[in-house]
Amino acid sequence: MNRFVAIEGVIGVGKTTLARLLAPHLGASLLLEVFEENPFLPLFYGDRDRYAFQTQIFFLLSRYHQQQRAVPEALRQGMLVSDYTFAKDEIFAWLNLKDDELAMYGRVHAALAEKLPRPSLIVYLQASHDVLMRRIALRDRPYERDMDPDYIRNVSSAYDAWLAHLEGVPVLRIDTDDIDFLSRESDMDRIVAQVHQRLAEPDVRDEGAAGVRLPMNGDPLGQLQAFQRATAQSKEAEADLFGDFFRLAEGIGGLARLLTTIQADMQQGLRDGLDRDRAYSRVLGEAHDSLGQELATLLGLVLQLANVAQVDLEDAYLEQVRLPARRPWSRTTL
């Protein structure tokens, strides 16, 4: 029964409290997120734009080092309950970072996530906005006293978008508005029973090597566009058709510069005596990561532009593919 149960939810919903109560019921080890040690967190709540990148990188590395060490060791001994997932860090990055900072963060997160075990089950605690704000006020953490209510709304929207596209990890949703698992034993008993039931289902697998997957990893085009739309809405980004076009043009310029370098390196390989196939193989191998990053950036910009223009990109692409089949045959087209 080496299962990994992760509790997730918005700030103030009760993740840590439930994790502490659930672990003894499951006979599991307990892993709690260490967040008050982040020296940038109070500064971030005061000025999110200025301190977002430092806060996110500190959290990312701190959570990675904690899980890399603690999770495999706990799972060798039995079951584990944690009050956070490593994947959720990327949700906050999408909210708080932009442009080059977001791209850099994404590369680091992806590289680290591959090395960590994924949860067998995510218990997602949800609550209405008013309940969340009341619970945040009651716990009275100094750096949360001036918490922006709109930020909490954005975090909730980002979680909803993430869960809507989450694959590979079962999710148990629990509405906490009208339950009190800390004070009412019957409420806690019902949650424990639900967790046991989900862990017994065949789709709940033992821990594996991959991280929890966001919809950035191989989902259909329509789902990617939907995720891009939800992310933009959570950031309350204004529609800017021409601004998005100019950013796309700049991205194409960056890709052109990279391809120019690749072509020059390929020509150098030919001068060094390599045949064309070996020259391309060597150069493209060296440029693989950079080329992937440039193309992924362009894909994101195209999705954003399509959303602003209210174009269903998947439908438009399929229609374009079908066009040649509907063209009339004639001698001039043969």
N, C-alpha and C positions, 0 to 999 in steps of 0.2 A: 504494500500500500504506500509506495513512495510517491505521493501525490503532492502537488504544489498548488495551494489555494491562495489567490491574491484578492484582496479587498480593494475595490476602486470606487471613486465617486468624487464629487466636487468638494472644494474646501469647506470644512465644517459639517459634513454630512454624518460623520461618526465612524470613519474607517478604522482608526486606531482603537477606539473603544470596542468595536465588534471583533477586531483581530485578537485583542487580549482575552475577550470572553470566549471566542470560538476555539482557540488553540487547545485549551484543556479538554473541551468536549470531544475533540478529534484525536486527542493524544499526540498533538503535533508540536514541533518546535515553532518558535515565534520570531519573526523578523520584522522589526519596525524601522520605518524611514527616519533617518537622522537629518532633519531639516533646519533646526534652530542653530546649527553650527555654521550655516552659510552666512558669511559676513556681509554678503551683498543683499540679503533678503530685505532687511529694513530699508535700505537705500532704494531698492527696487520698488517697494510699495509707495515710496515718496516720489520717485521719478522713474517710471517704467521705461521710457524711451532711452534714457541715459544708461541705466544699469541692467537692462534686460540680458544682453549678451553675457556679461560676467556672471550674472545669476544663473543663467541656463547652463553654461559650461561647468560652473562649480557643481551644480546639481548633477549633471550628466556624469562627470568623473567620480563624484562621491558615491552615487548610486551604483555605478558600474563596479567600483572597487568593493563595495559592500556585497553586492550580489555575486560577483565572481568568487569571492572567498566563502561566503556564508551559505549560498543556496546549494551548491553541489554537496558540501559537507553535511548539511541538514538532510538532504534527500538520501544520502547513503545510510542514514540512521533511521529514516522513516518519513512521516508526513511533515509538511511545512505550511504555515499560514503567515502571510505577509500583509501589511497594510498599504502596499503599493505595487505597481508593476513598473518594470524598466521602460516599457513602451510608452507609458503615459507621459514621459518627459517630452516626447516629440510633440504631443498635443499642445503643451504650453509653448514650445518653440514656435509652432505655427502661429500662435496668438501674439507672441511677444517680439519675434524677430522678423526681419525682412531682408530682401536682396542678398548681398554677399554674406552677411552674417548668418542668415538662414541656410544658405547653400553650404557654407563651411560647417555649420552645426550638423546638417543632415548627413554629410559625409562621415563625420566622426561617429554620430549615433549609429548609422548603418553598420560601420565596421565593428563597433563594440557589441551591438545587439546579437550579431551572429555567434558570439562566444558564450552567450548566457542561456541557461535553461528557460523554457517558457512555462507559464502556468498551466496546470491541468484544468483549472476552473477559475473564472473571474466572477466574484460576487460583486455586483454593481449596486451600490446604494444610491437611491435618488430621492430628492425632496423638492418641494416647491421653493420658489425664490424667497418668499417671506420667511419660511421656516429656516432656510440656510442662513439668512442674514441674522435671524434671532439667535441661532446657535453660535454663530461667529461672535456675536456681541457677548453672549453668556460666558464663553471661554476666555474672553478678555485678554488676548495676547497683545502686548503693547504695539507691535508693528501692524496689527490688523484692525486697530481701533478706527482708522480713517479709510478702511477698505471701500473702494468705489463699487457701488451696487452694480453698475453696468459691467464692470470687469467680471463679477461673479456670473452675470447673465451670459457673457461671452464664453466663459469657461464651460458653463452648462451646455451651450450650443456646440462647442468644440467636442465635448464628450459624446453628445448625441451623434454628431457626424462620424466620429471614430467608431462608435459601436454599430452604426448602421452598415459599416463596410468591413467590420472585423470578421476574419475567417480563421479557422483552424483552432480556435479556443472557445469552448462553450461559455456562455454568460448566464448567470442567475441574477435576474433583476429583482430588487426588493425596494418597494416604496416605503420610506421611513416616516412619512408625515404623521401617521396615526399609530405608530408603534413605539415602544420604549423598551428596547432589549436590555438596557442597563438596569431598569427598575422592575420590569415585569418578567418573571421567569417564564411565563407561558409564551411570551413573544420570542424569547431567546430559544425556547424549545422548538418552536415552529421553524425558525431559521436553521437550527441544527438539523432538523429532519429534512428540510429542503436541500441542504448541502449534501447530506448523506445520499439522498435520492439522486441528485445530479451526478455525484461521483460514481454511483453504481451503474449509470447509463453507459452503453457501449461506446458512445462518441467521446467520452471523457478519457483521454489517453494519459499514459505516464509521461513524466517530464521528458522533453526532447532537447535538441541542440539549438533550435532556431528561436528567435525572439518573436513576440506577438506581432502579427503582421498588420501594418496599416495598408490602406488601399493603394499604395504606391508601388506594389510589387506584383505586377502581372494581371491586374483586374481588367475587365473589358473597358473599352474607351468610354462608354456611357457612364460607368461607375466612376472612372477617373474624373470625368467632367463634373459629375454630381458632387464628388468630394471637393474639387476645386471651388465649386459654387458655394458649398457649405462653409468652407474655410474663409472665403472672401466675406460671406455674410457675418461670420463670427467676429471678423476684424472690423466690420462695418465699413469696408472699403467702398469709396464712391466709384460709380461707373465712369470710366474715362476711356472712350473708344479710341481716340487718337493717341492718348498717352500710352495705352497698351500697345498700339501699333508701333509707336516709336521705340518702345522698349523691345519689342520683337525685332525691329530692324537692327537695333544695337546688338541684340543677341546673335542675329545672323552674321553681323560683322565680326563678332568674336569667333564664331564657328569658321568663318572664312579665313581669319588669321591663323587659326589652328591648322586648318587643312593646307594652307600655304606652307606652313612649317613641315607638316607631314610629307607633302610632295617634295620639298627640298631635301628632306632626310632620305626619302626614297631614291631620289636621283643620286645622292651621295653614295648610297648602298650599291647602285649600279656601277658607279665609278670605282668602287672598292672591289668590284669583280663578282658581286652577287647577281644571280639571275633575278628576273622580275618578280617571280612568286616569292622567293626567299627575301627579297628586299621589302616587299609589301608586308610579308608576315612579320619581319623584324620590327619595322616602323609602326605598324598598327598595334603590335603587341605592346610596344613601349608607350603608345599614345592612347591605349584602350580606355583607361580610367578618365583621362582628360576629355576624350571624345564623348564618352558616356555622359559626363557631367554637362558638357555643352548641349548635347541633344536633349537631355532631360530638362534643362533650363528652357530650351526652346519649346518643348512639349507643354510645360507649364504655362508659358506665355501664350501659346496657341489656344489652350483650353480656356485661359482667362479671357482672351479676346473673343472667343466663340460665345462664352457666357454673357459678356457685355453686349454682344451683338444679337443675343437670343437665338443662336444657331445651335441646333442639335447636331453636334459634330459627327456622331456615329451614323445618324440617318443620312447626313450630307455625304459622308464618305461612301456608304453603301450605294447611294444613288449614283454617285460618280462612277463607281465600279461597274454598275449595271448599264451605264450609257452605251458603251460599245456594242453590247448585245442587241440594242434596240435600233441601231443605225441601219438604214436600208443598204443591202449589198448592191453594188454596181461595178461595172468594169473599172471605173475610176478609183474605186476603193480597194480593188484587188491588187 
